[in-house]
Amino acid sequence: MAETGSNYTEDNIRSLDWKEHIRLRPGMYIGKLGDGAAPDDGIYVLVKEIMDNSIDEFVMGNGRQIKVRIKDGIASIRDYGRGIPLGKVNDCVSKINTGGKYDSKAFKKSVGLNGVGTKAVNALSEYFMVRSIRDGQKKESVYKRGELITDSPIEPTEEKNGTYFEFTADHEIFKNYKFRKQYLEKLFWNYCYLNRGLTINYNGEKYLSKNGLLDLLNDNMDGDPLYPVIHLEGEDIEVAFTHVRSYGEDYSSFVNGQHTTQGGTHQSAFREAVAKVIRDFYTKKYEAIDIRQSIVAAVAVKVIEPVFESQTKTKLGSTEIEPDGQSMRAFVNDFLKEKLDNFLHRNQEVADTLEKKIKQSEKERKELSGIRKLARDRAKKSNLHNKKLRDCRVHLGDSKDDRKLESTLFITEGDSASGSITKSRNVNTQGVFSLRGKPLNSYGLTKKVVYENEEFNLLQAALNIEDSIEDLRYNKVVIATDADVDGMHIRLLLLTFFLQFFPDLVRKGHVYILQTPLFRVRNKKETFYCYSDRERIDAIEKCGKAAEITRFKGLGEISPDEFKYFIGEDIRLDPVYIGKSANIEEILAFYMGKNTGDRQEFIIDNLRLEEAV
């Protein structure tokens, strides 16, 4: 031990420059890396960091349009704001803690206050170009992984004022990544909902909102609302909400234009305040859980110098609306107490519909209370001996652990598949839940079945989503079934369960399908795992005549030694995504209902026959 200590000298101490530190610890700056399969993967954070600067310019009244082009891995963003002061262009993209937002007079309620965003994009890009145009002059610089490659002099131009960024994320850090249009669309739409009058042109398509959060709810709601959306606005706050026919609570929350996907103090304050104000309006002691059941809401606040829990700004930590000012709870409550109470007094029909919904939720909850208690008692007893869940150590709620976004639960079929995954998984961040067979088709059933069916009840308990998705224990819920007819059916049954009773789990981008290889092609020197016939053909060409081809028929056939390659760094996941115009009720009715004839006709019309190669 003494020998080890004696080797610790000044030579062991080293200082990293800004780009080395970002590249060595990217998670500190952009959260997790990922390959683009999840909406919070690093490549979207890179886009967002550049966009945030352009949005801040719009908020300050400079430029009403932002042009974005993302194709073949190259992202370009052009705004028409004031542009970076030409003499400080390189400092703003390559010196930590350098920026124009520390003076809160210029950017009073900005998202990017720490001077890190564009520097992180620069350091994590294999190609990064910035051009600033101000008053007939422009300055352009090109970087490679944070190193200045080209530093062009200031020269005259006829271009309009603003900034232009172009970058390609570094393939050494973001391996096998690809941008998914649905995540980018959602990002850009949210910017427009929160910044009325802003036009974003993304790959030739225009995004524009006239009614803010009212548009957000109407555009993204599943099915028809029980009553017209209540839309309330005040200084530094805007809310919109209604109730629908599905289960759960669905919130979209924002701070200074930043989508706080993990909520925070403003969302908690809204949940608390909306229940209190509605309870006081009816002068009845309704339970908060009954008031909020089936609510769909959006809340946006503006805060001076907001405090987030991490650089990725997905959860607000500020407890005050401004330094030394009113608490967030009091601010939101006072706003709703005035605006919502007045609205309900003036709109008696809406108030009647809302109370009817509350009473319906109360009735259903009381009907479930008995069976819920039995289910919990049964779960406690079975958990002592339950081998369905092989848990991991890090969970989504572990706010101080940087690995929380990596927390994953694999849902597998059968003991052989779950055994292989369990033996090869990362015990810190990957848990396994084993199904004993095909789960029940829950379409059209009430939530009572969640407690009556032992498997559903244990799955609900493992995820910890009984009362709210805010308590979710895993960032990713991965359905890992065989790629055959039975495996596909199990996928559908699980998705039906989630969409029927916990739709927010899918809406918030937590559910994925695990891709596993169909073939292994190898010779004595190389081994290739192939996920398609195209990849198999390419691998055979590389291996030559000596190629040995193995067809994997199920997950259980893949050994733990091989499985580690498919759920590790190179894991391939397909996100389950609900489109903007999708209606969950209609989807479930078609695929899981009793319209056998229509479904058969659809399958026949869309059947693809592929010749074996």
N, C-alpha and C positions, 0 to 999 in steps of 0.2 A: 504493500500500500504506500509506504514511504517512497519507494522507487517511482511509483506512478506520479506522486505529487511533485517529486523533484524534476520531472520532465515538463512541468507546466511553467513556461518562461514567457518573456516578452515576445518570443518568436511565435507563440501560439495565438497571439492577439493580432487580428487583421481588421482593417476597415474596408467596407465595400462602398464603391461609389453608387450613385442613385440607381443606375440601370442594372448593375450587378445585383443589388439587393432586391429589386422588383423581380428580376428573372429567377433569382434563387428562391424567393418566397412570394410567388404570384398570388397565393391564396390570401395573403394579408391585404391585397389591393383590389382583387376582382372576385374574391370568393373561390369557388371551385373552378376547375378547368372544363372538363367535359368535352363532348364532340358535337354539341348543337342539338342533342336529342331532348334536352331539358330547357325550359324557358329561362332558367337562371344560370345557364352555362356561360363560361367566360367570354365567348365570342360575342354574345349579345350585350354583355357588360361593356365591352370595348366600344360597340356602336353607341350604347347609351351614354358613355362618358363624353364622347364627342358631341352627341345630340344635346346633352344638358347645357353645354356652353351656348349653343345656338338658341335653345329655348330661353335661357336667361337673357339673351339679347332681345328676343321678341317681347319678353315680359317688361323690359325696360323701354319698349316702344321703338325698337330698331329692327326693321325688316319683318315682313308678314308672310314670307315664304321660305321653306327649306327644301332643297332638292336632294334626294337620296338615291343612290344607285348601288345595288349590291348584286354582283354577278360573278360567277366563277371564283368566289372567294375574295374578290376585291371590293372593298367598300369605299364609297366616296360620299361626302356630305358637304353641301354648299349652303351657307346662309347669306343673308343680305343685311347683316348688322353693321356695326361700326368697324369691324376688323380689329385684329390685334395691333397695337402700336408697333410700327415697322421696326423700330430699334430694339424691341423686346420679343420678337417672334421666337427666336431660339431659346431665350430664357424661359418663356412660357411653356415650352414643350419639352424642356430638358433640365430644368432646375426645380427640385422639390421645394415646396413652400413659396413658389413664385406664381403670382396671378393677380387679377384685378378685382378680386371679390372680398378682400380682407377689409376694405373700406365699406362698411355696411350702408353708407349713403348711396353708393353706386349700385350695389347689389343687396338690397335690404333683406329680401327673402329668397335667397338663392339656394340651390341644392348643393352646388360644388363649391364648398368653402375652404377646402384644405389644400388646394393647389397640387393635387396628386393625379387627377383623372387623365388628362392628356399625356402626362409623363408616363403613366402606366401603359397606355395604348402604344406610345412610341417604343418603350422598352420591350414590349411583347409582340412587336410587329417585325416581320422580316423585311418589310418595305413600309415606310411612313413618309408622307409628304404633307407639308403645310404651306399654304399660300395665304397671305393677308393682303387685302386691297383697301387702301385708304386714300380718298381724295386725289385720284388720278395717279397713284403710285402703288407698286406692289413689291412684295418681298416673298421669296420662295426658298424653302430648304427641304432637303431629302435626307432621311436617316435610314440606317439598317441596324435593327436590334439596338436602338438607342445611340448608335454611333453616327455622328454627322458625316455624311458622304458628300453632299453638294450644298454649298452655301452661296446662293446667287445674290448678286448685289441688288440694291433697290433700283427699280427702273420704272419708267412711265407706262401707263396702261389706260385703256378706255373702259375697262370692266367696272361694274358697279361695286360699291363698297361691300365688304363682308369677308368671310373666311372660307377656305376650301381645304378639306382634309381628305386624304386618300391613304388607305392602308391595307395591308394583307397580313392577317394574323400569322404568327410564326408557327410553321408546321412542326418544328422541333418541340414546341411546348403544347400546342393544340393538335393532337394527332388525329388524323382521319376525320377532321371536322367538316361539317357542312351547315350552312345557314338554312333554317326552315322558315318558309314564307309565313306560316300561321303565327309564329312567335314575333316576327318582325312587324307584321300587320297589327298585332295587338299592341305592341310597343308604340307604334306610330299613332294608332287610333287614340290611345290613352293620352298622348301628348295633345292631340286635337281636342278631346273632350275637356281637358283642363285648361286649354288656351283657346277660347273661342275667337275666331277670326284668323287663326293660324292655318295656313295651307301647307301640307306636306305632300310633296310629289315624290312617290316611291316607285321607281322603275316604270314611270309613265302613268301611274294611277294616282288620282288626287284624293286626299283625305282632308275633310273639313267638317267641323261641328258648329252648329248654330245655337244649340241649347245645353251645352255642357253635360253635366252628370245626368240630366234627363235623357239625353240621347244615349248615353252609355247604358243606362238600364233598359231602355226600349229596344236598343240594337242587340243586346246580349241576353235578354231574359228568355228563359225556357218556357214557352207557352204564354198564355194570356194572364195578365195580373188580375187579382181579385177586385182591385179598384185602381183607378188611374194613379200613376206615380205621383207621390207627394214630393215636390221640388221646392226647397227652401234655400235662400241665399242671404248672407250677411257679410259684414266686413271680415275678411280673412277666414271665412268658412262657407262651405256649400254642401248641402246634403240632399240625397234623393232616396226614396225607399217605397216599397210596396210589399204585398204578400202574394205568394203564389201557391200552387197546389202541391208542390213537392215537399220533401222533408228537409230539415237542416236550416242553417243560417248561411247566407251567401253575402260576403262583404268585399267591396273593393275600396281600399283606402289609399289616400295620397297625402303627401306633405310637400309643399312647394313644387308641385308637379311631379314628384317622385312617387312611383307606385310602390307602396310599402306592402309587399306580398305577404309578409309575416306579421302585419298589423302593427301593434304598438300602443302607446298611451292614448292616442287620438281615437283609435278604433275601440279600445276598451271603454273610453269615456262615452263614446256614442252608444255602445251596447247598453251601458248602465243608464245613461240619460234617457234614451228612447223608451225604455221600460218604465222608468220612474214617471216621466211626463204623461205617458198614456195611462198608467195606473191612476195618477192623480186626476186626470181628465174625467175618467169614469167613476172616480171616488169609490173604487172597489179594489180589494186586495188580490188582484190577479198576480199569479206567479210570473216572474220575469221570463222563465223558460216557455210559458204559454204565449206570452206577448210576442216573443221573438221567433217562435217556431214558424218556419217557412218564409221568413223575411228575406228580401233581396234589397241590399242597400249599398250606397256609395257615399263616402264622406271625404271631403278634401279640406285641408286647413293650410294656412300660411303662417309660418313661424319664423321669428328672427333667430338666426344662428341655431338651427335645429341640431339636436344631438341624436345620432343614430348609433345602433349597437355595433355596426361594422362599416368598413369603407364602402361595401356594396349597397348600403342604405336601404335595406329591405324591412327594417323594423325600427320604429321611432322610440327613442328613450326619453325624450324631453317631457318633463312633468309640468312645465310652465309654458304659456303661450308666448311669452317674451321674457327676456332676462329681468328678474326681480318683479315679475308681473303676476297676472292671474294664473291660477292653476289650470291645467288642461281640462280637468274634470269640471271645474266651476264654469269655465268658458263655454264648453259644449253644452252643459246642462242649462245655463242661463239662456243660451241661444234657442235651444229647443223648447224651453219653458215658455218663451214668448212666441216664437214663430209657429211651432207645431200646435200648441194649445189654441192659438188664434185660428189656425187653419181648420182644426177639427170643429171648433165652434161655428165656423162659417160654412162648413161642408158636412151637413148632417148625414147625408147618404153615405159618404165615405166613412164617417164615424160609426154608423150602424153596421156596415159591412165589416169593418175592422173588428168591432166587438164580437160579431158573430163568429169570425175566424178565431178569435182568442178563446171563446167558449168551446168551440169545436176542438181546439188543441188541448184545452183543459180536460174535456171529457175523454179524449183518447189517452191522455197521460194517466188519468185515474184508472181507466180500464186496464192499462198496461202495468200499473204499479204492483199488483199482486204477482203476476207472472215474471215481472222484472226481478222482484225479490227472490223468487224461487230460482231463477236463472243465475243470479249472483251467488246464491248459496251453493248451487251446483258447480258453478265455475270455480269457486274457492276450493271446494273439495277436490275437483278434478285437476286443478292446477298443481296440487301437491304431487300428483303422479302424471300430469299431462306431458306427453312427449311431442305434441303437435308443434309447439313453439320452441325453437332453439334460438334464444335471444342473442343480441349483440351487446356490446358495452356502451356504445355511444348512441344517443338518441337526439331527435330533432329539437327537443326541449332543453338540451344541455347548452345553454346560451354561452357559456365560457369555453366551449370546446370547438375549435376551428373545423373539426371533422363532422359536425352535425349535419351539414348538407349532403354528406356522403352516406348517411344512415339509410339503409335499404332493407326491406323485407321481401324475400322471395316466397311466393306462394306456389308450391309444387304439388304434383299429383303422385301419390304412391310412395312407398318407403324407399325404393331403389333410387329414384331421382333425388328425393330429399337427402338421402344418405350421401350421394356423390357431391351435392352442393355443400352439405354440412361439413364434409371432410376437407373441401378445397376452399371454403369461403374465408373472408377476412373476419375474424371473430370480433374485431373492434367495431366494425361498421355494418356488417351484413348478418341479418337474422334470417331464419327459415321457418315457414309455417307449412306443415304437411297436411294435405287433404287426403281423406281415405278413399275417395272415389269421386263420382260426379256429384256436385252440390245440387240442391233443390232449385228448380226454376221458380224464382220468387216474383216473377212478373204478375202484377194484379193483386198481390197479397198485401196485407197491412204489416206494419212494423212489429206486430205481435210475433210474426214468424222469426224475427231476428233473435228473440229470446227463447222461443220454443225449440228452434233448431240448434242443437248443441254446437255444431260446427260453425254456424254463422255467429253464434254468441261468443265463442272462443276467438274467432277472427276479429270481431268487433272489439273484444277486450284486448287482444294483442295490439291492435292499431290505436286503441284508446280514443275512439271517436264517438262514443255513445252520446255524449252531451254536446260536443262541439269539435269541429275540425281543428280548432286552435290548440287542442291537446294532442294532436297527431304525433306519434312517436317516431315515425320514419318519413324522411323526405321523399323517398321513392318506394312505391309499392309495385313490385315486379311480378307479373304473372308468368310463371315458368312451366309451360306444358309442352308435351310432344307436338311436333308439327304434323300430326295426322288428324283424321276426322274426329276421334274422341278428344284429342287435345284441343282442337278448335272449339268443340262443343263446350268443354270446361271453361275455356276463355270466355265464351259468350255468357255462360251461366254466372261466372264471377262478375263480369261487367254489368250484367243485369242487376245483380245484387247491389253493386256500388251505385249504379245510376238510379235505382229504385229508392234506395234508402239514404245513401251518402253521396249525392251527385257532386257536392263541392270537392270531393276527393279527386274526381276526374276534371271538373272545371278548373281547378287550381293547378293542374298539370302534375299530379303526384303519381298517376298510374301509367305503367309501361308494360310492354310485352318483351320478354327476353328472346333475342335471336340466338339460336344455337346452330352449329354447322350441320349440314346435311351429309357432307362427305369428308373423309380424310384421304389425301393423296400424298404418297411419300415414296422416296427411294432411300438408299442407304445414307445419303448426305442431307436431304431436306425433307421437311414435313409441312404440308399446307392443309389448313382447315378451310373448307369451302362452304359458303352459305347459299350458293346458287349453282345452276348448271354452267353458267358463264364462267364462274370462278373455278369450277371443276375442270372445264376444258383448258383454261389457262394454266392450271396447276399441272395437268397431264403433259402439256407441251413443255413445261419447265423441267419436269422429272424425266421425260423421255420414255423409251421403251420399257425401262425397268420400273415404271410407276405401279405402285400397289394401291388399289382403290378400295376404301371401306365405306359402306353406306350406313350411317347412323339411323336406326329406326326409331329410337326413343332416347330420352335423357338418361334413362337407367343404364343404357349401354355404354355411356361415356364414363370412363374411369375418373376418379378424383384427381389423379395426376394430370389428366388432360383438361378437366373441367376448370381448373384454376386459370387457364388461358382465356376462357370465355366469360368469366365473371370478374376479371381483374381489370387491369389498366385498359385493355382493348375490348371491354364489354360492348356489345351492340344492343341497343335498346330502341324499340319503336314506341314513341309516345302515343298514348290514347288521347285524342284531341277532339273536343266538341266544336264543330264549326259555328260561325257566327249565326248562320241561318238555320242551324239544326234544332229540331224539337225532340227532346228526350222521350216524351210520351209517345210521339208518332214512331220514333225509331224502335222503341221497345215493343210497341203494339205490332209492328210489321214483322220483326225478327223473332220475337218470343211469344207472340199471341197465338190465336187460333185461326188465323187467316191462311190456312194451309194451302189453299188453291192459289192465292195471289203470290205466296212465297215460292211455291213450286214453279210458277210461271216466270217469276223473276230469275230464279236460279237457272232455268233452262235458257232464258234469253241471254244471260250473262256468263254462261258456262264457257270456259276456255279450254281447248284441247291443244296440248303441247306434245310434239313428237319427241320421243326419247332420242338423245344423241349418243 
